[in-house]
Amino acid sequence: MAQGSNFVDYVKVCCRSGHGGSGSAHLHRDKFTAKGGPDGGDGGRGGHIILKGSTQHWTLLHLKFRKHIIAPNGEPGGSALRSGATGKDEILEVPLGTIAKDAETGEVLFDITEDGETKILTPGGKGGLGNWHFKSSTQQTPRFSQPGLPGQEQWIILELKVLADVGLVGFPNAGKSTLLSVVSAAKPEIANYPFTTLVPNLGIVGYRDNKSFIMADIPGIIEGASQGKGLGYRFLRHIERNSVLLFMVPADTDRSIEEEYQILLRELTAYNPELKDKPRLLAITKADMLDDELEAEMAETLPKGIPAIFISSVAGKNITQLKDMLWKAINTEA
């Protein structure tokens, strides 16, 4: 199985909610009553299609092959004012950070961000009223009732934007996957060529006193990503939901660190200007290649106005200090 083939962040499904049951037009009859009044019950509501947030799911893989989601109809009303049963709701569990859109108009309907949160995606049809509702002084025995309302059918797009505390931003080969593999139990595929990471890898980073935070390694940016080059929009979408962005630039970059950082920042803000407001940190990776003198020299040329640290994931250099900086940034943001 190709790397990441089980990471699904986009599905399109046809949702059909249940029709409402019809009301009953029954007239009361028993061995003592030859001509009783109306006692027809109401029809049951059709089943809703509901989205429910769940921390048990990380991707939309479980919905990938369910093209049609159909909720059952409500039951018709009965005699003796008995209401029909409600159609069973169809509940779809989705990972936190899932957005529901109308496939035809592209309109965002809502997003799911909390565990256990439920929202109705496609409402079921309302049940019809039984004939007893229509009894009046002038109409003692109405012989009619309401039909149930039809359910709805619509194509829905579900999109996942990964919710993480820290998003790693950098060109391919900046050492993002290596850092994630060192600080968490995640096992990303690592190699020195562009687009090894084809999907976001998530890792839970353990911190002091049993605290933890979530880090997402997002596929490497290439210049022009905001215009859709490379993996383009598909991965930039995931950065929007991270509360802190950790920019990563390797010490052996061909350009200056300032230059590489500015290109990354430009790509992000071209895609979504609001990303400029997120807290940012800068890690200069592969710093085990530098001696103290060279590191001090490079430190003079780092971009201004952003906290920076030299790290080496392989040698374990400054990893604890980096976690401290990230924890502080996450909690300042919160």
Secondary structure, 3 states (H helix, E strand, C coil): CCCCCCCCCEEEEEEECCCCCCCCCCECCECCECCCCECCCCCCCCCCEEEEECCCCCCCHHHCCCCEEECCCCCCCCCCCCCCCCCCCEEEEECCCEEEEECCCCCEEEEECCCCCEEEEECCCCCCCCHHHHCCCCCCCCCCCCCCCCCCEEEEEEEECCCEEEEEECCCCCCHHHHHHHHECCCCCCCCCCCCCCCCEEEEEECHHHCEEEEEECCCCCCCHHHCCCCHHHHHHHHCCEEEEEEEEECCCCCCHHHHHHHHHHHHHHHCHHHHHCCEEEEEECHHHCCHHHHHHHHCCCCCCCCEEECECCCCECHHHHHHHHHHHHHHHC
